[in-house]
């Protein structure tokens, strides 16, 4: 359920680079359209954030590829995986979140804009040769564990936390714009 207090991962934006290249200087970062993190990388997972900041993560759902989820009774399950690729290709092994646990099929995050509507980046819906109809919206996804001690990965969700997308309300993915509004099957 959307209002339930479960921590969600913060959006992971990765700076793609040549893995053996020297880190770019500040001027290169400012000029590069690929630069997503400049200066010190102090991103953290939602479970690591102090109160009250960590409570904001409760309304941040994850987009999950429908075909990667399986339902058994009142539970949904996603298979285990590790973060080693992005929508642009392989991630350098020296990136901050490289190799972190990540359930298979996990795409981007979104945010509530109305009780039955979310906003996300439009590119999140169309990369991986998908359309908006190929995704489910999952509230309550969390990564509340130490990455170095994880031996079994995967994710399980309550049926009440998994939503269908019933309408693409609007989107823009050109001329510098990258957004989409999606209606959910219920509040």
N, C-alpha and C positions, 0 to 999 in steps of 0.2 A: 504494500500500500504506500502511496506517495507520501503520506504524512508521517509514516513510521520513521523513527530516528535511527537510520542506518547510514554509515559513512560510505561515500562513493569516491572513486579515484578522481583526482583533479585531472583536467584535460592535459594530456601529455603532448606537448609540441616539441618536435625534435629538429635540431639543426642538422641538415644533411650535408655531408662533406665527403671529400676523399679521405678514407680512413688513415692514410699515411701522411696526409698533408698537415703542415704546421697550422695551428689555429690562426684564423684571420685576425688582423688588427681591427680596432674600433672603426676606422674609416671604411675598411672593406665590409664590415658588418652593416654599416649604415647604407651603403650603396647596393648591397645584395638583396634581390627580391626573395631569396631563399632564407635569409637570416631571420630566425624566429626567436632566438635567445641571444642577447648581447651582454657582455660583461659577465659578472659572476652568476652562475646558474644555481639559484637558491630555491628551485621548485621542490615541493614536497607532496606527499600523498595526503589526502583529506584526513586520514586517521592520525596523521602526525601534527595536524594543525591544532592550535590552542582553542579553547572555548572563548568566545561564542562563534568564532570563524568556522569551526568544523560543522556547526549546525546548518550552515548554508548549503553544504553538500547534499543534504537530504532531498532537495528538490531537483537534483541534477541526475537525469536518467542516462543510461548508456544505450546506444543503438546496437542491436545484435542482429546478425544475419539469421533470418528465419531457419534456413536449412541447417544451421549449426546447432540449433537447440532441439532437444527431444523432451517430450512430456510424458510423465508417468504419474498417474493419479492427479494430485494437486501440486506436483513439483515439476519444474523445468530444469534441465541440466545442460551445461555446455562442457565440451571436452577441454582437457588441459592443453596448455601451450606456454610459450615464452615470447616476450617481445623482442623480435630480431629483425622485423621488417616494418616499413610504413607504407602508405599508399604510393610513395615515390620510389620504393625499392628497399634494398638492404640498409640497415642502420649500422653505423660504425660501432665496433665493440667498445670503444672508449666513451660513448655517449652515456649520460647519467643514468637513464632507465633501461639500458640495453640488458636483455636477459631476464628482466623482471617477470614474475608470473603473470600470465595473461590468458584468460580462457579463450578458446578458439571462437572465431566469429565476432569478436568484439570490435566494433568500429569506433565511432566518435561518441562524444557526449552531447547532450542537448540541455535545454533549460525551459522551465515552465513559463509561458506567457499568458495563459488563461487556464482555468481548471481542466479543460480538455484539449489544450493546444501546447505544442512545444516549438521552440526555435532551435535551429542548428545551422551548420555551414552546408550549403548546397552540394559542395564537392563530396561531402561525406555520404551522400545518397547515391552518387553516380560512379564513384571510383569502384574498383573491383568488378566492373561491368554489371552493375546493379541499378535498380530503380527504387523509388520510394516504397514500392509494393513488396520489396524483398527484405524489409527490416521489421523487427519488433523493437519495442521500447521497454527497457527494463529498469525499474526503480529498485534501489536497495542493493545494487552491486557494490561489494566492498573488497578491499585488499588490506585487511587488518592483520598482517602477520609480518614476520621478519623474512625478508627474501632469502637470506642465507640459510635458513633452516627449513625451507619448504621442500618436501619430498613428494607429495601428491598434490597435483594442481587440478583445477577445474572449478566450476561454479554451479551452485544450485540456487534456484529462486522459487519463491512461493508463487502460485498461479495468480494471486491477487496483485503481484508486482509486475506482471508481464502484460503489456498493452499492444494492441494492433493499431496500425496507422490506417485510417479510413479515408483520408483526403489530403492531397497536397494543396494547401490553401493558396500558397504563392511561393515563388522563388526567383532568384537572380543569381546568375553565375557568369557574368561577363562585365567588361568595363570596370574592373576593380571591385565589383559587388560579389558577395558570396554568402547568401543566406537562403533559408527555406523555413516556411511555417507549415506545420503538419498537425492535422486534427487526429486525436486519439479516439478509440472506440468507447471511452467512458471517462468520467471525471475521476 
